[in-house]
Amino acid sequence: MRDDFSEQTKRALALRVAHRCSRLGCGALTSGPQDDESKAINVGVAAHITAASQNGPRFDPLLTPEERAAAANGIWLCQNCAKLIDSDIAQFTIEVLQRWKIDREAEARRQIGRTTAEQSARDLIVELHVGELDESGVGRTPKFRFKLSNPNERPATIWGAGIEAPELGISAPVLKPELLVFPPQLALPRQITDGQGLAFSASIDYFESELRAKRVVPPVQVIGYVTDALGKRHESKPTTYSRDTSAG
């Protein structure tokens, strides 16, 4: 037997992410109008994080039937991403799916009641460069380099930053960012006014330790992110981190 979600649970999962796919890098809108004005289209799926039945992907025998059918075990995805996560369970682990769920719900919570203009405000441009050599800190060592710019009229204060390998569930905060100036100094928190930019570097060591802990051998896809004073997250495009870039 399958421990399926109730219709009420499915609706709640969809509403909690504003009907957007929870997969990092997707975020596709999953509902919209049909030609018939009394009907709507839905291409979203209330997917199980741990399977609804034995032999399913990520099945956890320790859960009760009620726990398998609970909203806590569900994640809202588009149909493509729902198929994807069940086709590669080694990559799309329970931890990865839970992180997607938390992040997408947090983003939806931040956007409630905000206009389109307010939602797009403070979208910083983030670039991540991997393995560049910077004459800062102790010796000449490979580092992650962040480049930020603020194209908006209002200033933004950067409170934190980090490196993630999203598909592996690895997130490594930047612990001691250094401005790319001489002598180096702590970069965060730091305000960027409209039209200004900011660049800082970060050690690869903590991220490498996370890779070793999970026995992951590069190359891996990574993103850089920063968080602002409003709790909003701004991400770079994915880039490749390989062992060559970390060789010093």
C-alpha positions in Angstrom: 0.0 0.0 0.0 1.0 3.6 -0.7 0.9 6.3 2.0 -0.4 9.0 -0.3 -0.9 12.7 0.6 -4.4 13.9 1.1 -5.8 16.6 -1.2 -5.5 19.1 1.6 -1.8 18.3 2.1 -1.2 18.6 -1.6 -2.8 22.0 -1.7 -0.9 23.2 1.3 2.5 22.1 -0.2 1.7 24.0 -3.4 0.5 27.1 -1.6 3.5 27.2 0.8 5.8 27.8 -2.2 3.4 30.0 -4.2 2.9 27.2 -6.8 6.6 27.2 -7.8 8.9 24.2 -8.2 11.1 23.9 -5.1 14.2 22.6 -7.0 17.1 25.0 -6.7 17.7 26.5 -10.1 14.2 25.7 -11.4 11.5 27.6 -9.6 9.1 27.1 -12.5 5.5 28.3 -12.0 3.3 25.2 -11.9 -0.2 26.6 -12.3 -2.0 29.0 -14.7 -5.1 29.6 -16.7 -6.8 27.3 -19.3 -8.7 28.6 -22.3 -11.8 27.7 -20.4 -12.2 30.6 -17.9 -13.6 28.3 -15.2 -10.5 26.0 -15.2 -6.8 26.1 -14.5 -3.8 24.1 -15.5 -1.5 22.4 -13.0 1.8 20.9 -13.8 3.0 20.6 -10.2 3.5 17.4 -8.2 3.4 16.9 -4.4 6.4 14.5 -4.3 7.4 12.4 -1.4 10.8 13.1 0.1 10.9 9.5 1.4 8.9 7.1 -0.7 5.2 6.4 -0.1 5.8 2.7 -0.4 8.5 0.0 -0.1 11.1 -0.2 -2.9 10.3 3.4 -3.7 13.1 6.1 -3.9 14.5 7.1 -0.5 12.1 4.8 1.4 12.5 5.0 5.2 11.2 2.0 7.0 11.3 3.8 10.3 8.5 6.2 9.4 5.0 5.5 10.3 2.3 5.6 7.6 1.0 8.9 9.1 4.6 10.4 8.8 5.0 9.3 5.2 1.7 11.0 4.3 2.4 14.2 6.3 3.3 17.5 4.8 6.7 17.4 6.4 7.6 14.5 4.0 6.4 16.3 0.9 8.0 18.8 -1.5 6.3 20.7 -4.4 8.0 20.2 -7.7 7.2 20.6 -11.4 6.7 17.3 -13.3 10.1 17.4 -14.8 11.9 17.8 -11.5 9.7 15.2 -9.8 10.8 12.7 -12.4 14.4 13.8 -12.1 14.7 13.3 -8.3 13.4 9.7 -8.5 15.8 8.9 -11.4 19.0 9.6 -9.5 18.5 9.0 -5.8 22.3 9.0 -5.1 22.4 12.6 -6.1 19.0 13.8 -4.9 19.2 12.6 -1.3 16.8 13.3 1.6 19.0 16.1 2.8 19.1 17.8 -0.6 15.3 17.7 -1.0 14.8 19.0 2.5 17.1 21.9 1.8 15.2 22.8 -1.4 11.9 22.7 0.6 13.2 25.0 3.4 14.8 27.5 1.0 11.8 27.7 -1.4 9.3 28.1 1.5 11.5 30.8 3.1 11.6 32.7 -0.2 7.9 32.5 -0.6 7.4 33.8 3.0 9.6 36.8 2.2 7.6 37.7 -0.9 4.1 37.6 0.7 2.4 40.9 0.2 5.3 42.5 -1.7 4.7 44.1 -5.1 6.6 43.0 -8.2 8.9 46.1 -7.9 9.5 45.3 -4.2 10.3 41.7 -5.0 12.9 42.6 -7.6 14.5 45.3 -5.4 18.0 44.7 -4.0 18.7 41.9 -6.5 22.5 42.1 -6.4 24.7 40.8 -9.2 26.9 38.1 -7.9 29.9 36.6 -9.7 31.9 33.7 -8.4 35.4 32.9 -9.6 37.0 29.7 -8.4 40.6 29.1 -7.6 42.0 32.5 -8.5 45.3 33.3 -6.8 45.3 36.4 -4.5 48.2 38.0 -2.7 46.3 38.2 0.6 46.3 36.4 3.9 49.1 34.0 4.4 51.0 33.3 1.3 49.8 33.0 -2.3 47.0 30.5 -2.1 44.0 29.7 -4.3 40.8 31.3 -3.1 37.2 31.8 -4.0 36.7 35.3 -5.4 33.3 37.1 -5.1 32.4 40.2 -7.2 29.2 42.0 -6.3 27.4 45.0 -7.8 24.3 46.8 -6.8 22.3 48.1 -9.8 19.4 49.4 -7.7 18.7 52.8 -6.3 18.7 51.8 -2.7 21.7 50.6 -0.7 22.1 47.0 0.4 24.1 45.7 3.3 25.8 42.4 2.9 25.8 40.3 6.1 27.0 36.9 5.0 28.3 34.8 2.1 29.0 31.2 1.3 29.8 28.5 -1.3 27.4 25.7 -2.1 27.3 22.5 -4.1 23.5 22.4 -4.2 23.1 18.9 -5.7 25.3 17.4 -2.9 23.7 19.2 0.0 27.0 21.0 0.8 27.0 24.6 2.1 30.1 26.2 3.4 29.8 29.7 4.8 32.6 32.2 4.2 34.1 32.6 7.6 36.8 35.3 7.1 36.2 37.2 3.9 38.9 39.6 2.9 38.5 42.7 0.8 40.6 42.7 -2.3 42.6 45.7 -1.1 46.0 46.1 0.6 46.3 45.5 3.4 43.4 43.0 3.5 40.6 43.6 5.9 37.3 42.0 6.9 34.7 42.6 4.3 31.4 41.9 6.0 29.0 43.4 7.0 29.4 45.9 4.3 27.0 48.4 2.6 26.9 48.8 -1.2 25.2 51.9 -2.4 23.5 52.1 -5.8 26.0 51.7 -8.7 28.8 50.5 -6.4 30.6 47.2 -6.4 32.5 45.1 -3.9 35.0 42.3 -4.3 36.4 39.9 -1.7 38.1 36.6 -1.5 37.6 33.6 0.7 39.6 30.5 1.6 38.8 27.2 -0.1 39.8 25.2 3.1 36.3 25.0 4.8 34.6 24.0 1.5 37.3 21.3 0.9 36.7 19.9 4.4 33.0 19.5 3.6 33.9 17.7 0.4 36.2 15.3 2.3 33.5 14.7 5.0 31.1 13.5 2.3 33.9 11.7 0.4 33.2 13.7 -2.7 36.0 14.1 -5.3 35.8 17.2 -7.5 34.9 18.4 -10.1 31.6 19.6 -8.7 29.2 22.4 -9.6 29.2 25.2 -7.1 27.4 28.6 -6.6 28.4 31.6 -4.6 25.8 33.4 -2.5 25.5 36.5 -0.3 22.7 37.4 2.1 21.6 41.0 2.8 20.2 42.7 5.9 16.7 41.8 4.9 17.5 38.1 4.9 17.3 37.9 1.1 19.7 35.6 -0.7 21.5 36.5 -4.0 23.2 33.8 -6.0 25.8 33.5 -8.7 25.5 31.4 -11.8 26.9 27.8 -11.4 30.5 27.2 -12.0 32.9 24.3 -11.8 35.2 23.6 -8.8 37.9 21.1 -9.7 40.9 19.8 -7.8 43.1 21.7 -10.2 41.8 25.0 -9.0 42.4 24.0 -5.4 46.0 22.9 -6.0 48.3 25.5 -4.6 
